[in-house]
Amino acid sequence: MALRRAGSLASGTVPAAPALPDGRTSRPLTPDDVDAVAGLLQAAEKVDDTGENLEADDLTEWWVNELVDLGRDGVAVHGADGGLVAFAVAIAPPTFRDAFSVHLEGRVHPEHRRRGIGRALLRWQLARGAEISAERHPEAPARLAVGVVESMSELEALVRSEGLVAERWYRLMERPLLELPAPPDLDDVELARFEWDRDDEVRRAHNAAFTRHHGSSERDPQSWQVMFTGQRAFRPDLSTLALVDGTVAAYALVYVYDSDTRATGVPDAHFGQIGTLPEHRGRGLASAAVTASLRAAAAGGCGRASLQVDSDNVTGALRLYEGLGFTTRRSSVSWARLLPPAGA
């Protein structure tokens, strides 16, 4: 992925530094920090149990691209010995529907917690998120959101104390790739492997499928590539399209993260995007696409499948996944602060 071109997002003044406890210093994050941040996350995962096992290459994909202004929207915190003890980012995908979303992510090394660093960083993120909203979409309301896995009770207490409100509940669901459901017999439906010449058609189908989903946004070609099918982990050979009259009516896109495989020893087929066009719902097309991908993943050497679902999904997706043998492994909550348009 290319480094950000000058002028693409970088505008305005440099954000103010967080007000840190004595003995800590901060500076903007840079692409060269990915190794240190990955090491911090690996140490934190032993305590936090989020289920994520990010490595430096994963962080590079998320942070070093045309959608992120890392120097203005990320901060690194160092201790007295110069080592990285915390980081924080405020990342805002360019497209949105109901509100402009800014995702606040970060972590403090377990050995440096309960000293005020996390609170200082969250306050910096909230301030920076409001600035991003005013800079990029002053005409729209904004949602500043922090995802909190159920095992992170201290983070939950922190966001609650800073006035964020629990807005949405999510489940990470898993199933072993054993005793798989049989492929359904659907008239006039072709189940096909993802092909690159259909990539933009799938993007447009995804946009149409998610118009009523909370927090969803219209993905343009650039953000679709950066966030979805352009990822190293994307597996077109395990992804399935349900075609009706030769066009995409439903889809299941699968990712296998090498970093998770190295950490757990089990290749996991993660369903990142599953959807059905509104006019084709109720026919079992998504279920058929997922079933085909489960069988492809098992044949391809994966030992487990996973996905994340909004507990209040308006299309009844939770029931669909439970019917396919998925059970809840973890849960998380999106805590948010809603902002009115900057000009209101």
N, C-alpha and C positions, 0 to 999 in steps of 0.2 A: 504494500500500500504506500501511496506517496505521502510525503510530508506535506503539511498544510502550506498552500501557496500564500505568499504575502498578500494581505488585503481581502482574503476570502471570508474571514469572520473577524479578524483582529481589528477592532475599532474601539474608540473610547479610551479612557484612562486605565492604567494598571490597577486592578482591584486592591483595596486595602488589605494588609496582612492580618491574619487572626491574632487576637490578643491572647498570647500563650502564657502559661505559668513560667516563673523564673527558670532560667537555665535551658530553655528550649528556643530554637530559632526556626524560622520558616523561610521558604523561597518557592518560586513557581516550580511545578513539576515539569520535567523534560522527558523526551523519549529515552534518554539514557538511564532513567530511574527504574525501568521496568524490572530489571533483575533484583534490585533491592526491594521493590514493592512485592514482587513474587515471593521472595524469601519471607517478608513480613506476613503475607497472607498464609503461607504454609505453616508458620509458627502459630498464627491465630486460629487456623482451622482445627488444631488439636484441642482448642478450648471451645470454639464457637459452634462446631459441628453444623456448618451450613450445607454440606454436601458439595460445595464447589472446590475445585482444585486447580486454580488458575496458575499458569506458568508465564514466563516472560513473553513468549510468542503470543499467547492469548491476549495479554495486556496491550501488546503492540497493535494487534488487530483492532481492539476496541478504542484505543486512544490516539493512534497515529494514523489519521485519515482525514478526509475532507469534511467531516462532520464535527470534529472536536478541535477547539482552540485550547490545547492543553496548557499553554503558558499562562493564560488568563483564567482558566476555569479549573485549574488543579493546583494543589499546594502540597509541599513536602515539609515534614517537621523533623528536625534533628535534635538529638540530645546533646549533652555537654561534651560527649566524646566524638561527636560528629556523625554518629550512626543514625540511620533512618528509624524513627520511632512511631511515625504515623503519617497518613496521607489522607487527602480528601479531594473529591472532584464534584463538579456540578455540570452535568452533561445534558444537553437539550437537543434531541432530534429535531430536524427542521420542519417536519410536517406534523399537523395535529388537526383534530376536529373540534371537540367541545372546549378544550382549554389547552394552552401551550404548556407542555409538560417539561419540567426540569428534574432530572433524576440525581439525587444526592447520595453519593456512595463514598465510603472510606473505612478506615480501620486504624485502631491504635494497637500497637504491639502489647500482648498480654502483660509483659513485665513493666509496662509504663501506664497502666490503667489506674483509674480512681485518683488521678492527679489534676483533673480539670482540662486535659488535652482534648478529649472527645467533645466536651461542651463548647470549648473555644472553636473547634473545627465545625461543629454543627451550626453555630451562630454565624461563622464565616460563610458557610454554604448557603444558609438562608438569605443572608445579605447579598451574596453573589447571585443566587438564583433570581432574586428580585431585580437585580441589575440586568441580568441576561434578558429577562422578560421585557423590561423597559427598553432595552437596546434593540431587540430583534422583533418583538411583536407587541408594541405598546397599545395597540388597538384591541387586544384580546385578553380575556382572563387567563390566569396562570395557575398551575398546580405544581407546588414544590413537594416532591415525594421521596420518602425514605422507605425502602423495603427492609422489614425486620423479621428474620427467621425466628420461630417460636423458642429456640434454644438460647436466644440472645436477650435475656431478661434485663440486663443492664442497659442495653441500647433502647429497649422498649421504655424503660423508666426515663431515660434521657429525653427521647423525642416527646413523650407525654409531658414532661416537665417544661419543655420549650413551647408547648401549646399546639403541637401537631395533633391531628385527630385521626383515629383509625378509620380508614375509608373503604378498604377492600380486603377480602380474605382469599388466599390462594392455597392450593394443595399441590405438592409435588407427589405424583403418583408413579408407582413402579409395578412391574410384573416380570417374573422370569419367563424366558422364551422356551417354555415347556408346555405341552398340552395346549397347543394353539388352536384358536377357533378355525373351523372350516371356512373356506372362501364361500361367500353367499352366491346364489345364482340370481343374477339380476338381468332382466331382459333389456336389450338395447343399450347396455353399458359395457364399455371396454375399459379394463384396468391396464394401464400402461406405465412403464417406468418413466421417470422424469427425463426429458430431453431438453438440451439447451436451447433449441430453436423455439421452445414453448415458454422460456423463462419469463418474458414480459407478459405473455398471456396469463401465466400463473400469478404474477404480480397484480394484474388487473382483477383477476378473480378473487384474490385475497382482499383487495380493497373493497370489492363489492360484498364479500362475505362478512366483513367486520364493521359495517356501517353503524350497527346498533350496539356494539360492544363498548363497555366502559373503558375510557382511556385510549381507544384505538385511534389510528391516524391513517391518512391517505399516504401510502408509501410511494415516493417518486422513484424513478429508476436508480438514482445514485444511492439513496438511503436503503433501498431494497438490496442492492449489491453489497454495500458495506455491512449491513446488519444481518442479512439472511444468506442468499445463495452464493455470495462472494466469499463467505467464510471458509477457511481451510477445512473445518470440520464437516461441512455440508457433504452429504452422500447422495448424489443423484441416483446411484445404483440401488439404494434402499428406499428411495422416495417414490410415491405412487400417485398417478393422476387417474381420476375417473372421468372418462370421456363419454359424452352423450352427443350423438350426431357429429362426432369428430372434434368437439370443442370441450375445454376443461369445465366440468361441472362441480368437481370436488378434488381435493388434493391432501396429501400427507407428506410433509417434508421432514427428512430425518438427518440428524447430525450425530457424529461419533467423535467425541473429544479425546484426543490422545492423552492429554494431561490427566483426565479422569481415569482412563485405562491404566496409566502408569501408577496412579495413586491407589486404585482399588483392585487391580488385577483382573477386572471384569469389563470387557467392552460393552458399553451401554448405547443402545440405539435411542437417542433422545428425539422425540417428536416436537420440533420447534413450532411448526405452523400446521394446523389442521383446519379445513374449512369447506363449506358447501355454499354454492350460490343460492340465494334465497328461493328462487323459483324451482330448485331441485331438492329442497329439504323434504324430509319425511319419507325418502325412498331408501335410506340405508347406504347412501353413497360414501359418506365419510367413514362409516364402520367398515365398508368393503375396502376402502383405500388403506385404512389403518391395518386391517387384517392382512392384506397383501404385503404391506411393509414389514409387519411382524414376522411373517414367514420368510421374507427375503433377508431380514436381519439375522434370523436363526440360521438360515442356510449360509450366511456370510460370516459366521463365527461370533456373533454377538451373544452374550449370555443373559442380557437383561434389556428391558425397554423402559423408558420413562417419559413423562410429560408434566407440564404444569397447567393447571386449570383454575380459572376464576370460579369460586364456589357459587357465585350468583350469575354465572353465565346464562344469558337469556335464551340460548338455544338448547338448553338441557344437556350440555356436553358432559357434565359430571356423571349422569346416569349412563350415557353412552360408554364412557371409559370404564365404569364399574362393570358394565355388561361384557366388556372385552377382557375382564380379568385384572384390571389395574386396581391397586389399593393404595391408600394414602401412606406415604413414607415420612413426609415432613409437611408442615404448614408454615405460611408466612403471612404477614399483614403489611399492606401499604398504608403508611401514615403520611398525612398530607397537610400542607398549609395552602389554602386557596387565596389567591390575590385578585382583586378587581383589575380591569384594564388600567394601565399606568396613567392614562389621561382622564380617568373617571373622577 
